[in-house]
Amino acid sequence: MKERNFFLSAKASKARLREAEAARKNRWEIIKAHSHGKVTRRDLIKMGLFTSAGLLLPIRGLSPFGRSVYADDHNIPTGLPPSPLFGVQPFSQPMPRFDVLARNPVSTLSPAPTAYSNQTQQLLNPALEGVRAGDKGPIEGRPPGPIWAHQAFDKFPPQIAIEVTQ
């Protein structure tokens, strides 16, 4: 009769049970090697498997307390909670890929690209936090001045324009 691993939940997946069984076998091999004099406690400590107090470290594949390599809804291997989805539907829209998007001439861009940031003022959306009706801000987010200019804009000017919206 196969022994039940008391460290695992009764709802543990078959993959997690196989992983726990492999860890048990790995521990048994260490015990066997130690009892036959092939390794000493000092060797095990040097290998980083045991602490100086003789406790088994929580290493995956060895300790029953080590994190699983198999992810599921209840056991995230990073130890972090799953990311909130807020009702997102999986794969509900096609993902635009740059290799299939249309290449347009740079002349189609308005305003035309420049080495320095475009500081032309435009009305800001009053729905944004801290913005009052009538507030203005620059079209581009880069600060003004040569230190923030595109590198080697004269040597490597834009060749194509790809229109992508978010």
N, CA and C atoms as a LAMMPS dump frame, in Angstrom:
ITEM: TIMESTEP
0
ITEM: NUMBER OF ATOMS
498
ITEM: BOX BOUNDS ff ff ff
-5.0000000000000000e+02 5.0000000000000000e+02
-5.0000000000000000e+02 5.0000000000000000e+02
-5.0000000000000000e+02 5.0000000000000000e+02
ITEM: ATOMS id mol type element x y z
1 1 1 N 0.845 -1.179 0
2 1 2 C 0 0 0
3 1 3 C 0.893 1.246 0
4 2 1 N 0.558 2.186 -0.844
5 2 2 C 1.344 3.41 -0.976
6 2 3 C 1.028 4.34 0.19
7 3 1 N 2.083 4.876 0.832
8 3 2 C 1.843 5.766 1.962
9 3 3 C 1.36 7.128 1.477
10 4 1 N 0.534 7.753 2.287
11 4 2 C -0.014 9.075 1.963
12 4 3 C 0.931 10.136 2.51
13 5 1 N 1.228 11.145 1.711
14 5 2 C 2.09 12.239 2.153
15 5 3 C 1.259 13.187 2.997
16 6 1 N 1.566 13.256 4.297
17 6 2 C 0.755 14.08 5.192
18 6 3 C 1.049 15.559 5.08
19 7 1 N 2.03 15.955 4.267
20 7 2 C 2.331 17.37 4.067
21 7 3 C 1.434 17.992 3.003
22 8 1 N 0.814 17.179 2.175
23 8 2 C 0.014 17.686 1.064
24 8 3 C -1.47 17.674 1.391
25 9 1 N -2.19 18.568 0.748
26 9 2 C -3.64 18.638 0.895
27 9 3 C -4.278 17.418 0.226
28 10 1 N -5.449 17.08 0.685
29 10 2 C -6.183 15.965 0.075
30 10 3 C -6.571 16.299 -1.362
31 11 1 N -6.568 17.584 -1.711
32 11 2 C -6.935 18.02 -3.054
33 11 3 C -5.721 18.176 -3.971
34 12 1 N -4.55 17.748 -3.524
35 12 2 C -3.329 17.913 -4.317
36 12 3 C -3.448 17.166 -5.644
37 13 1 N -2.888 17.762 -6.687
38 13 2 C -2.956 17.168 -8.02
39 13 3 C -2.044 15.947 -8.108
40 14 1 N -2.253 15.138 -9.132
41 14 2 C -1.409 13.952 -9.353
42 14 3 C 0.031 14.357 -9.597
43 15 1 N 0.228 15.478 -10.297
44 15 2 C 1.589 15.955 -10.564
45 15 3 C 2.285 16.306 -9.26
46 16 1 N 1.565 16.956 -8.333
47 16 2 C 2.167 17.326 -7.045
48 16 3 C 2.463 16.072 -6.228
49 17 1 N 1.598 15.061 -6.293
50 17 2 C 1.837 13.802 -5.583
51 17 3 C 3.065 13.091 -6.143
52 18 1 N 3.218 13.1 -7.481
53 18 2 C 4.42 12.493 -8.1
54 18 3 C 5.671 13.24 -7.661
55 19 1 N 5.57 14.57 -7.612
56 19 2 C 6.708 15.384 -7.188
57 19 3 C 7.074 15.077 -5.733
58 20 1 N 6.071 14.915 -4.861
59 20 2 C 6.324 14.601 -3.457
60 20 3 C 6.954 13.211 -3.322
61 21 1 N 6.503 12.275 -4.137
62 21 2 C 7.075 10.923 -4.116
63 21 3 C 8.529 10.953 -4.558
64 22 1 N 8.835 11.745 -5.578
65 22 2 C 10.229 11.872 -6.034
66 22 3 C 11.085 12.502 -4.938
67 23 1 N 10.551 13.49 -4.225
68 23 2 C 11.291 14.119 -3.123
69 23 3 C 11.554 13.111 -2.013
70 24 1 N 10.553 12.257 -1.713
71 24 2 C 10.736 11.219 -0.694
72 24 3 C 11.86 10.274 -1.089
73 25 1 N 11.889 9.866 -2.371
74 25 2 C 12.947 8.972 -2.853
75 25 3 C 14.315 9.654 -2.77
76 26 1 N 14.369 10.941 -3.094
77 26 2 C 15.628 11.677 -3.001
78 26 3 C 16.129 11.726 -1.556
79 27 1 N 15.208 11.97 -0.608
80 27 2 C 15.597 11.989 0.805
81 27 3 C 16.106 10.622 1.236
82 28 1 N 15.439 9.557 0.777
83 28 2 C 15.838 8.202 1.138
84 28 3 C 17.246 7.892 0.615
85 29 1 N 17.577 8.363 -0.574
86 29 2 C 18.924 8.146 -1.119
87 29 3 C 19.982 8.827 -0.268
88 30 1 N 19.674 10.017 0.243
89 30 2 C 20.625 10.73 1.107
90 30 3 C 20.82 9.962 2.417
91 31 1 N 19.712 9.49 2.996
92 31 2 C 19.798 8.726 4.245
93 31 3 C 20.619 7.456 4.029
94 32 1 N 20.379 6.791 2.914
95 32 2 C 21.092 5.554 2.596
96 32 3 C 22.59 5.827 2.426
97 33 1 N 22.934 6.897 1.677
98 33 2 C 24.344 7.237 1.474
99 33 3 C 25.006 7.591 2.797
100 34 1 N 24.299 8.291 3.673
101 34 2 C 24.852 8.661 4.984
102 34 3 C 25.059 7.414 5.845
103 35 1 N 24.076 6.509 5.845
104 35 2 C 24.182 5.309 6.683
105 35 3 C 25.269 4.355 6.189
106 36 1 N 25.599 4.383 4.923
107 36 2 C 26.653 3.519 4.365
108 36 3 C 28.023 4.194 4.419
109 37 1 N 28.068 5.414 4.985
110 37 2 C 29.332 6.112 5.142
111 37 3 C 29.852 6.762 3.878
112 38 1 N 29.02 6.901 2.853
113 38 2 C 29.464 7.527 1.597
114 38 3 C 29.544 9.047 1.728
115 39 1 N 28.699 9.624 2.585
116 39 2 C 28.737 11.061 2.855
117 39 3 C 28.628 11.27 4.361
118 40 1 N 29.224 12.347 4.829
119 40 2 C 29.136 12.703 6.245
120 40 3 C 28.16 13.858 6.408
121 41 1 N 27.812 14.141 7.683
122 41 2 C 26.953 15.297 7.941
123 41 3 C 27.618 16.566 7.452
124 42 1 N 28.933 16.643 7.635
125 42 2 C 29.691 17.8 7.177
126 42 3 C 29.558 17.956 5.665
127 43 1 N 29.618 16.846 4.918
128 43 2 C 29.46 16.897 3.453
129 43 3 C 28.083 17.435 3.081
130 44 1 N 27.067 16.983 3.787
131 44 2 C 25.697 17.419 3.494
132 44 3 C 25.526 18.91 3.777
133 45 1 N 26.166 19.386 4.841
134 45 2 C 26.109 20.821 5.15
135 45 3 C 26.846 21.605 4.074
136 46 1 N 28.034 21.115 3.655
137 46 2 C 28.803 21.788 2.609
138 46 3 C 28.026 21.847 1.297
139 47 1 N 27.248 20.795 1.01
140 47 2 C 26.447 20.766 -0.222
141 47 3 C 25.242 21.693 -0.133
142 48 1 N 24.968 22.204 1.057
143 48 2 C 23.835 23.113 1.214
144 48 3 C 22.513 22.397 1.346
145 49 1 N 22.546 21.121 1.738
146 49 2 C 21.306 20.364 1.877
147 49 3 C 20.759 20.412 3.299
148 50 1 N 21.666 20.556 4.268
149 50 2 C 21.267 20.572 5.665
150 50 3 C 21.831 21.812 6.34
151 51 1 N 21.167 22.247 7.41
152 51 2 C 21.687 23.344 8.213
153 51 3 C 22.628 22.764 9.253
154 52 1 N 23.296 23.617 9.999
155 52 2 C 24.196 23.134 11.051
156 52 3 C 23.419 22.443 12.165
157 53 1 N 22.124 22.732 12.279
158 53 2 C 21.282 22.071 13.279
159 53 3 C 20.773 20.723 12.779
160 54 1 N 21.121 20.35 11.563
161 54 2 C 20.707 19.06 11.018
162 54 3 C 19.341 19.075 10.38
163 55 1 N 18.778 20.26 10.14
164 55 2 C 17.46 20.352 9.511
165 55 3 C 17.592 20.368 7.995
166 56 1 N 16.706 19.678 7.33
167 56 2 C 16.681 19.651 5.877
168 56 3 C 16.196 21.001 5.369
169 57 1 N 16.916 21.611 4.452
170 57 2 C 16.517 22.9 3.894
171 57 3 C 15.329 22.717 2.954
172 58 1 N 14.456 23.728 2.86
173 58 2 C 13.281 23.602 1.974
174 58 3 C 13.66 23.741 0.497
175 59 1 N 14.269 22.709 -0.032
176 59 2 C 14.708 22.691 -1.425
177 59 3 C 13.711 21.873 -2.231
178 60 1 N 13.268 22.411 -3.355
179 60 2 C 12.322 21.687 -4.212
180 60 3 C 12.953 20.385 -4.666
181 61 1 N 12.19 19.334 -4.622
182 61 2 C 12.669 18.023 -5.037
183 61 3 C 13.331 17.253 -3.916
184 62 1 N 13.382 17.863 -2.713
185 62 2 C 14.023 17.197 -1.586
186 62 3 C 13.174 17.308 -0.329
187 63 1 N 12.728 18.509 -0.039
188 63 2 C 11.95 18.749 1.169
189 63 3 C 10.46 18.78 0.836
190 64 1 N 9.634 18.248 1.748
191 64 2 C 8.183 18.348 1.52
192 64 3 C 7.682 19.777 1.627
193 65 1 N 8.5 20.677 2.185
194 65 2 C 8.096 22.073 2.331
195 65 3 C 8.555 22.935 1.166
196 66 1 N 9.33 22.374 0.242
197 66 2 C 9.782 23.129 -0.922
198 66 3 C 8.623 23.436 -1.845
199 67 1 N 8.699 24.58 -2.529
200 67 2 C 7.638 24.985 -3.455
201 67 3 C 7.534 24.004 -4.613
202 68 1 N 6.321 23.841 -5.113
203 68 2 C 6.086 22.973 -6.263
204 68 3 C 6.537 23.671 -7.54
205 69 1 N 6.957 22.875 -8.528
206 69 2 C 7.293 23.443 -9.827
207 69 3 C 6.064 23.504 -10.712
208 70 1 N 4.965 22.924 -10.262
209 70 2 C 3.744 22.896 -11.044
210 70 3 C 2.82 24.005 -10.566
211 71 1 N 2.383 24.857 -11.478
212 71 2 C 1.486 25.95 -11.112
213 71 3 C 0.043 25.511 -11.301
214 72 1 N -0.779 25.914 -10.384
215 72 2 C -2.215 25.745 -10.544
216 72 3 C -2.894 26.886 -9.789
217 73 1 N -4.217 26.862 -9.711
218 73 2 C -4.944 27.978 -9.109
219 73 3 C -4.624 28.161 -7.635
220 74 1 N -4.22 27.095 -6.943
221 74 2 C -4.038 27.178 -5.503
222 74 3 C -2.581 27.24 -5.083
223 75 1 N -1.675 26.909 -5.972
224 75 2 C -0.27 26.823 -5.578
225 75 3 C 0.587 27.537 -6.622
226 76 1 N 0.85 28.813 -6.424
227 76 2 C 1.665 29.584 -7.349
228 76 3 C 3.122 29.399 -6.939
229 77 1 N 4.006 28.923 -7.839
230 77 2 C 5.375 28.6 -7.435
231 77 3 C 6.174 29.79 -6.934
232 78 1 N 5.801 31.006 -7.268
233 78 2 C 6.542 32.169 -6.783
234 78 3 C 6.158 32.523 -5.36
235 79 1 N 5.063 31.954 -4.876
236 79 2 C 4.599 32.281 -3.542
237 79 3 C 3.754 33.546 -3.512
238 80 1 N 3.54 34.161 -4.649
239 80 2 C 2.751 35.394 -4.716
240 80 3 C 1.308 35.069 -5.082
241 81 1 N 0.371 35.931 -4.711
242 81 2 C -1.012 35.69 -5.107
243 81 3 C -1.173 35.899 -6.608
244 82 1 N -2.164 35.257 -7.216
245 82 2 C -2.376 35.461 -8.647
246 82 3 C -2.762 36.906 -8.96
247 83 1 N -2.426 37.362 -10.14
248 83 2 C -2.742 38.724 -10.547
249 83 3 C -4.251 38.893 -10.7
250 84 1 N -4.793 40.044 -10.277
251 84 2 C -6.235 40.255 -10.463
252 84 3 C -6.553 40.451 -11.941
253 85 1 N -7.644 39.879 -12.399
254 85 2 C -8.011 39.946 -13.817
255 85 3 C -9.103 40.963 -14.094
256 86 1 N -9.879 41.346 -13.081
257 86 2 C -10.932 42.345 -13.241
258 86 3 C -11.875 42.012 -14.398
259 87 1 N -12.231 40.758 -14.553
260 87 2 C -13.199 40.359 -15.573
261 87 3 C -12.659 40.335 -16.992
262 88 1 N -11.358 40.294 -17.164
263 88 2 C -10.76 40.285 -18.506
264 88 3 C -11.107 38.971 -19.207
265 89 1 N -11.478 39.063 -20.463
266 89 2 C -11.77 37.882 -21.263
267 89 3 C -10.497 37.448 -21.992
268 90 1 N -10.106 36.2 -21.912
269 90 2 C -8.865 35.777 -22.569
270 90 3 C -8.996 35.785 -24.089
271 91 1 N -8.01 36.379 -24.748
272 91 2 C -7.916 36.402 -26.205
273 91 3 C -9.2 36.88 -26.874
274 92 1 N -9.744 37.992 -26.399
275 92 2 C -10.973 38.515 -26.981
276 92 3 C -10.702 39.445 -28.161
277 93 1 N -9.447 39.929 -28.301
278 93 2 C -9.1 40.821 -29.403
279 93 3 C -7.808 40.338 -30.05
280 94 1 N -7.667 40.557 -31.346
281 94 2 C -6.417 40.163 -31.98
282 94 3 C -5.265 41.053 -31.496
283 95 1 N -4.103 40.462 -31.366
284 95 2 C -2.938 41.223 -30.927
285 95 3 C -2.205 41.747 -32.151
286 96 1 N -2.073 43.082 -32.271
287 96 2 C -1.363 43.612 -33.441
288 96 3 C 0.122 43.27 -33.357
289 97 1 N 0.645 42.725 -34.424
290 97 2 C 2.067 42.387 -34.484
291 97 3 C 2.745 43.359 -35.427
292 98 1 N 3.931 43.814 -35.044
293 98 2 C 4.63 44.805 -35.851
294 98 3 C 4.977 44.275 -37.241
295 99 1 N 5.198 42.972 -37.361
296 99 2 C 5.579 42.45 -38.674
297 99 3 C 4.413 42.39 -39.655
298 100 1 N 3.178 42.536 -39.173
299 100 2 C 2.031 42.503 -40.086
300 100 3 C 1.342 43.868 -40.204
301 101 1 N 1.787 44.859 -39.427
302 101 2 C 1.188 46.195 -39.512
303 101 3 C 1.717 46.919 -40.75
304 102 1 N 0.878 47.767 -41.294
305 102 2 C 1.239 48.486 -42.516
306 102 3 C 2.382 49.461 -42.268
307 103 1 N 3.324 49.494 -43.21
308 103 2 C 4.434 50.451 -43.18
309 103 3 C 4.024 51.653 -44.015
310 104 1 N 4.091 52.827 -43.402
311 104 2 C 3.714 54.057 -44.081
312 104 3 C 4.941 54.94 -44.223
313 105 1 N 4.93 55.858 -45.212
314 105 2 C 6.048 56.807 -45.297
315 105 3 C 6.031 57.75 -44.097
316 106 1 N 7.193 58.225 -43.704
317 106 2 C 7.314 59.134 -42.564
318 106 3 C 6.535 60.421 -42.813
319 107 1 N 6.363 60.778 -44.067
320 107 2 C 5.638 62.014 -44.397
321 107 3 C 4.169 61.957 -43.956
322 108 1 N 3.637 60.78 -43.651
323 108 2 C 2.243 60.674 -43.206
324 108 3 C 2.078 61.086 -41.749
325 109 1 N 3.169 61.211 -41.01
326 109 2 C 3.074 61.587 -39.596
327 109 3 C 2.808 63.076 -39.444
328 110 1 N 1.911 63.397 -38.512
329 110 2 C 1.614 64.801 -38.244
330 110 3 C 1.455 64.968 -36.739
331 111 1 N 2.301 65.727 -36.115
332 111 2 C 3.427 66.501 -36.646
333 111 3 C 4.586 65.585 -37.029
334 112 1 N 5.462 66.101 -37.863
335 112 2 C 6.626 65.34 -38.324
336 112 3 C 7.596 65.122 -37.16
337 113 1 N 8.287 63.981 -37.138
338 113 2 C 9.246 63.731 -36.061
339 113 3 C 10.422 64.703 -36.093
340 114 1 N 10.888 65.07 -34.925
341 114 2 C 12.024 65.989 -34.799
342 114 3 C 12.999 65.416 -33.769
343 115 1 N 14.231 65.912 -33.801
344 115 2 C 15.229 65.452 -32.836
345 115 3 C 14.837 65.877 -31.428
346 116 1 N 14.348 67.115 -31.292
347 116 2 C 13.956 67.631 -29.986
348 116 3 C 12.485 67.357 -29.732
349 117 1 N 12.106 67.339 -28.466
350 117 2 C 10.71 67.057 -28.124
351 117 3 C 9.793 68.173 -28.599
352 118 1 N 8.573 67.802 -28.93
353 118 2 C 7.565 68.739 -29.397
354 118 3 C 6.896 69.357 -28.17
355 119 1 N 7.159 70.639 -27.938
356 119 2 C 6.627 71.313 -26.763
357 119 3 C 5.391 72.16 -27.077
358 120 1 N 4.777 71.937 -28.26
359 120 2 C 3.539 72.631 -28.606
360 120 3 C 2.498 72.323 -27.538
361 121 1 N 1.82 73.354 -27.06
362 121 2 C 0.832 73.178 -25.996
363 121 3 C -0.506 72.716 -26.566
364 122 1 N -1.161 71.814 -25.84
365 122 2 C -2.489 71.325 -26.22
366 122 3 C -3.353 71.265 -24.969
367 123 1 N -4.67 71.273 -25.162
368 123 2 C -5.584 71.166 -24.03
369 123 3 C -5.484 69.769 -23.422
370 124 1 N -5.49 69.705 -22.098
371 124 2 C -5.435 68.425 -21.394
372 124 3 C -6.838 67.953 -21.063
373 125 1 N -6.988 66.66 -20.906
374 125 2 C -8.28 66.056 -20.584
375 125 3 C -8.627 66.372 -19.131
376 126 1 N -9.728 67.089 -18.877
377 126 2 C -10.082 67.433 -17.497
378 126 3 C -10.477 66.22 -16.655
379 127 1 N -10.677 65.055 -17.277
380 127 2 C -11.009 63.848 -16.516
381 127 3 C -9.788 63.31 -15.78
382 128 1 N -8.579 63.767 -16.162
383 128 2 C -7.364 63.329 -15.481
384 128 3 C -7.266 63.986 -14.118
385 129 1 N -6.717 63.273 -13.169
386 129 2 C -6.59 63.789 -11.812
387 129 3 C -5.669 65.001 -11.775
388 130 1 N -6.083 66.048 -11.11
389 130 2 C -5.283 67.251 -10.965
390 130 3 C -5.346 68.197 -12.144
391 131 1 N -6.144 67.886 -13.165
392 131 2 C -6.252 68.739 -14.357
393 131 3 C -7.563 69.504 -14.29
394 132 1 N -7.462 70.815 -14.453
395 132 2 C -8.663 71.665 -14.488
396 132 3 C -9.011 71.97 -15.94
397 133 1 N -10.256 72.285 -16.187
398 133 2 C -10.685 72.643 -17.54
399 133 3 C -9.855 73.821 -18.033
400 134 1 N -9.337 73.739 -19.236
401 134 2 C -8.541 74.806 -19.827
402 134 3 C -7.044 74.655 -19.609
403 135 1 N -6.618 73.672 -18.772
404 135 2 C -5.181 73.448 -18.565
405 135 3 C -4.554 72.947 -19.855
406 136 1 N -3.314 73.364 -20.097
407 136 2 C -2.592 72.94 -21.288
408 136 3 C -1.299 72.262 -20.879
409 137 1 N -0.805 71.409 -21.781
410 137 2 C 0.463 70.723 -21.56
411 137 3 C 1.114 70.401 -22.894
412 138 1 N 2.399 69.993 -22.89
413 138 2 C 3.09 69.712 -24.139
414 138 3 C 2.542 68.462 -24.826
415 139 1 N 2.66 68.432 -26.152
416 139 2 C 2.197 67.284 -26.935
417 139 3 C 3.012 66.042 -26.584
418 140 1 N 4.321 66.233 -26.383
419 140 2 C 5.201 65.101 -26.132
420 140 3 C 5.668 65.123 -24.687
421 141 1 N 5.904 63.952 -24.123
422 141 2 C 6.273 63.849 -22.723
423 141 3 C 7.739 64.083 -22.418
424 142 1 N 8.629 64.033 -23.418
425 142 2 C 10.053 64.264 -23.144
426 142 3 C 10.286 65.712 -22.737
427 143 1 N 11.221 65.939 -21.817
428 143 2 C 11.563 67.319 -21.484
429 143 3 C 12.244 68.011 -22.666
430 144 1 N 12.22 69.328 -22.692
431 144 2 C 12.872 70.047 -23.794
432 144 3 C 14.394 70.065 -23.616
433 145 1 N 15.105 70.367 -24.71
434 145 2 C 16.549 70.564 -24.645
435 145 3 C 17.345 69.466 -25.319
436 146 1 N 18.606 69.754 -25.626
437 146 2 C 19.445 68.815 -26.366
438 146 3 C 19.789 67.549 -25.587
439 147 1 N 19.796 67.629 -24.251
440 147 2 C 20.138 66.43 -23.479
441 147 3 C 19.08 65.336 -23.642
442 148 1 N 17.843 65.724 -23.969
443 148 2 C 16.747 64.764 -24.143
444 148 3 C 16.453 64.478 -25.614
445 149 1 N 17.268 64.982 -26.517
446 149 2 C 17.041 64.782 -27.954
447 149 3 C 17.305 63.328 -28.334
448 150 1 N 16.694 62.89 -29.455
449 150 2 C 16.974 61.549 -29.98
450 150 3 C 18.445 61.456 -30.35
451 151 1 N 19.075 60.334 -30.041
452 151 2 C 20.491 60.142 -30.351
453 151 3 C 20.685 59.99 -31.848
454 152 1 N 21.643 60.669 -32.395
455 152 2 C 22.034 60.561 -33.809
456 152 3 C 20.837 60.682 -34.75
457 153 1 N 19.957 61.62 -34.468
458 153 2 C 18.767 61.802 -35.303
459 153 3 C 19.161 62.164 -36.737
460 154 1 N 20.238 62.95 -36.906
461 154 2 C 20.693 63.336 -38.248
462 154 3 C 21.307 62.157 -38.994
463 155 1 N 21.994 61.255 -38.289
464 155 2 C 22.618 60.079 -38.916
465 155 3 C 21.592 59.01 -39.265
466 156 1 N 20.647 58.806 -38.355
467 156 2 C 19.66 57.735 -38.517
468 156 3 C 18.247 58.294 -38.407
469 157 1 N 17.789 59.014 -39.42
470 157 2 C 16.433 59.589 -39.357
471 157 3 C 15.391 58.47 -39.48
472 158 1 N 14.167 58.753 -39.053
473 158 2 C 13.109 57.743 -39.183
474 158 3 C 12.926 57.338 -40.644
475 159 1 N 12.755 56.056 -40.891
476 159 2 C 12.614 55.535 -42.257
477 159 3 C 11.156 55.204 -42.596
478 160 1 N 10.429 54.672 -41.627
479 160 2 C 9.029 54.271 -41.857
480 160 3 C 8.173 54.719 -40.684
481 161 1 N 6.879 54.728 -40.876
482 161 2 C 5.925 55.044 -39.804
483 161 3 C 4.951 53.883 -39.673
484 162 1 N 4.738 53.43 -38.445
485 162 2 C 3.777 52.376 -38.172
486 162 3 C 2.76 52.956 -37.194
487 163 1 N 1.499 52.993 -37.612
488 163 2 C 0.453 53.579 -36.777
489 163 3 C -0.154 52.506 -35.88
490 164 1 N -0.028 52.728 -34.586
491 164 2 C -0.591 51.81 -33.585
492 164 3 C -1.295 52.65 -32.531
493 165 1 N -2.498 52.258 -32.165
494 165 2 C -3.234 52.959 -31.118
495 165 3 C -3.508 51.992 -29.985
496 166 1 N -3.706 52.555 -28.814
497 166 2 C -3.958 51.714 -27.653
498 166 3 C -5.271 52.124 -27.031
